[in-house]
Amino acid sequence: MNEQRREPRVRVDWPVLASGFSGRGEGRVVDISLCGILFESDVKLADRELVLLRISVDAHTIVECVAQVVRAGAHGGSRAYGADIRYISALDRQRLSFALLLLQEPAHAH
């Protein structure tokens, strides 16, 4: 399947707390862009459910967003969710954009 994305996804391994109507759980972000996210979590979420995601980008940076589950399945033995980011504050969008930019920069030789 050839998916069209508005923004390129970046593979990450960031901790996430997911809180939705169905419950709350911990997990990991697998990949992310400014428009969407793939995350694993121990919480069971319903299709189309809105979920508050609290993502630990690094030891000092938390990004919060509201996402809507568009695909649920399994990923490496865990529950996995693909979600569209529906709301993110301007400040958190800037934090996420900066973190993704740093990850995409080629490593510099020292």
C-alpha positions as CSV (number, residue, x, y, z in Angstrom):
1,M,0.0,0.0,0.0
2,N,1.4,3.4,-1.0
3,E,0.4,6.0,1.6
4,Q,0.5,9.7,0.9
5,R,1.6,11.8,3.9
6,R,1.4,15.6,4.3
7,E,4.6,15.4,6.4
8,P,7.4,12.8,6.5
9,R,7.3,10.5,9.5
10,V,10.4,10.2,11.7
11,R,11.2,7.0,13.6
12,V,11.6,7.7,17.3
13,D,11.4,5.8,20.6
14,W,9.8,8.3,22.9
15,P,7.7,7.5,26.1
16,V,4.0,8.5,25.8
17,L,1.1,8.7,28.2
18,A,-2.2,8.2,26.4
19,S,-5.5,9.3,28.0
20,G,-8.8,8.7,26.3
21,F,-12.4,7.9,27.1
22,S,-11.6,4.2,27.1
23,G,-8.8,4.6,29.7
24,R,-5.3,5.7,30.3
25,G,-2.0,3.9,29.7
26,E,1.7,4.2,29.0
27,G,3.5,3.4,25.8
28,R,6.1,4.4,23.2
29,V,5.9,6.6,20.1
30,V,7.2,4.5,17.1
31,D,7.1,7.3,14.5
32,I,5.7,10.8,14.3
33,S,5.3,13.9,12.1
34,L,3.6,17.2,12.7
35,C,0.4,15.7,11.3
36,G,0.3,12.1,12.6
37,I,1.7,9.5,15.0
38,L,2.1,5.8,15.4
39,F,2.3,4.7,19.0
40,E,2.1,1.5,21.1
41,S,0.3,1.5,24.4
42,D,-1.1,-0.8,27.0
43,V,-4.5,1.0,26.9
44,K,-7.2,-0.3,24.6
45,L,-8.6,2.6,22.4
46,A,-11.5,2.6,20.0
47,D,-11.4,3.6,16.4
48,R,-12.0,7.3,15.9
49,E,-11.5,7.9,19.7
50,L,-9.9,11.2,20.7
51,V,-6.9,10.8,22.9
52,L,-4.7,13.2,24.8
53,L,-1.0,12.2,24.2
54,R,1.7,13.5,26.6
55,I,5.0,12.8,24.8
56,S,8.4,12.9,26.5
57,V,10.6,14.2,23.7
58,D,13.6,14.3,26.0
59,A,14.4,14.6,29.7
60,H,13.3,18.3,29.7
61,T,10.6,18.5,27.0
62,I,7.0,17.3,27.1
63,V,4.7,17.8,24.1
64,E,1.0,17.4,24.5
65,C,-1.5,17.0,21.6
66,V,-5.0,15.7,21.0
67,A,-5.0,13.0,18.3
68,Q,-7.8,10.9,16.8
69,V,-7.2,7.1,16.3
70,V,-7.6,6.2,12.7
71,R,-6.1,2.7,12.8
72,A,-5.7,0.2,15.5
73,G,-3.7,-3.1,15.3
74,A,-0.7,-4.9,16.7
75,H,2.9,-3.9,16.5
76,G,5.6,-6.1,18.0
77,G,3.1,-7.8,20.4
78,S,1.6,-4.6,21.7
79,R,-1.5,-2.6,20.8
80,A,-0.5,-0.1,18.1
81,Y,-2.4,3.0,17.0
82,G,-2.1,5.3,14.0
83,A,-3.6,8.7,14.8
84,D,-4.0,12.0,13.2
85,I,-3.0,15.0,15.3
86,R,-6.1,17.1,15.6
87,Y,-4.9,19.8,18.1
88,I,-1.4,20.9,19.2
89,S,-0.6,24.3,20.7
90,A,1.7,26.6,18.8
91,L,4.4,26.2,21.5
92,D,4.2,22.4,21.4
93,R,4.2,22.4,17.6
94,Q,7.4,24.4,17.7
95,R,8.9,22.1,20.3
96,L,8.0,19.0,18.2
97,S,9.2,20.6,15.0
98,F,12.5,21.4,16.5
99,A,13.0,17.9,17.9
100,L,12.2,16.4,14.6
101,L,14.5,18.8,12.8
102,L,17.4,17.7,15.1
103,L,16.7,14.0,14.4
104,Q,16.8,14.6,10.7
105,E,20.1,16.5,10.6
106,P,23.1,14.4,9.5
107,A,25.5,13.6,12.3
108,H,28.5,15.9,12.3
109,A,32.0,14.5,12.7
110,H,33.8,15.9,15.7
